[in-house]
């Protein structure tokens, strides 16, 4: 599977008095790219939850390299899992402004059912991500 890319423009509300994007917003941006990646694969997150499973974040890490500022155009690249999926899997990300790397990191997700128990990845999910 190939990398997935989207972009955002840093909004004023995401910055502090110096115009620097607050570090917590980066995790919101990672969620944005994850949901768009799933949508691109034909997997609707709302429907997956209605079908009885979810993909909560169980671990998250970001390494900040350079600040993002108000009105910056940020490219976010999601690297899909490279190994066979199990009950837990990792996604990696890079965030850049033009050619400058501003952050990189990962999130770990778990497949859970309505009872919040770990489950194997559903077959239709495995088919979609290849």
N, C-alpha and C positions, 0 to 999 in steps of 0.2 A: 504494500500500500504506500502511496506517495504522501508527502507532507501536505498539510492543508494550511492555507493562508487566508487571513482576513486583516482588516485594518480598522483603526479607530482614530478619531481626532480627540485630543485631550480637551475636555470641557472645563470651563472656568470653575464650576462647582467641585471639580476633582483636585483643585490646586489650593495651596496655602497663600498667605499674603505675599509671598515672593514669586508666585506663579509656578511653583514646583508641584508636580503631581504627588499627592500623598501616597505613601507606600501601600496602603491597604487597597487602593484602587486597582493595582496590578492583578490582584486575585480576582476581582470582578471582571477584568479584561480576559483573564484565562477562562473564566466560566463562559463568557461571551463566545470565545473561539471554540470551546468544547461543544456548546449547543449548536453552533453553526456547522461544525464538522459532522455532528450526528445528523442534522437536517440534510446536509449534502449527501450523506450515505443513505438517505431515505428512512432514517430512524427519528421519529418524533418523540422527544423526551416526555411530553405530557401523555402521549399514548402508551409509552413504556410503563409509566407509573400507573396508568389505568389498567394495564395488563398485569400489574402485580409485582413489578420489580423496579429498583432504583439503583443509581450509581453514586453513592455519596463519596465525597472526598474524605479519605482516612489519613492522608498525609499530604503536606504541601511544603514546598521549599522554593525560595527565589533568591538569587544572588543579584543584587543591584550593581550595575556597572557605571551608569551615568544617569543623571536625572532626566525626566520627561517634563516638559513645560506646557503651559496653557497654549492651546492651538497647534501643538505638534501633531504631525501625522505619524502614527505608530503602526508599524507592520508587525503582526503577530503570526508566528509560524508554529503550528502544532505538529509534532512528530508522532504518528500513530505507534501503537505497540509493535515491536519487532518480533517478540516471542509469542508462542501459543498462549492464548488467554486462559487464565484460571479464574478463581473466585476474586482475585485481586490482580490489577494491572496498572502499569505506569504510562503516563503521557508526559512528553517533554516539550518544552516551549522555548522559543527565542523571541525577544521583543527588540525592535530596532527602529531608529529614526534615521531615515536615509540609509547610509551604510554603517552607522554607528550602533553597535550593540549596546542596549541600555539595560537589559536584564535577561537572565536565563534561569530556567528552573524546571520543576516537575510537579506533578500531582499523582497521587496513588488513589485508585478507586476500588471499591468493592461492589460486587453484585450482591444485592440483598432482596429478600422477599418482603411481603407486607408485615411479617412478624419480625422483621429486622434480623433475619438469620442469613448467614452467608449461603449463597447458592452458586451452582455452576452457571457459566454464561449461557443464556438461552440460544438455541440453535439459530434462530433468525438473526440474532445479533452477530454471531460468528460468521454467518453467510455474508452479511453486509460489509463487515470490515475486512473480509478476505483473509 
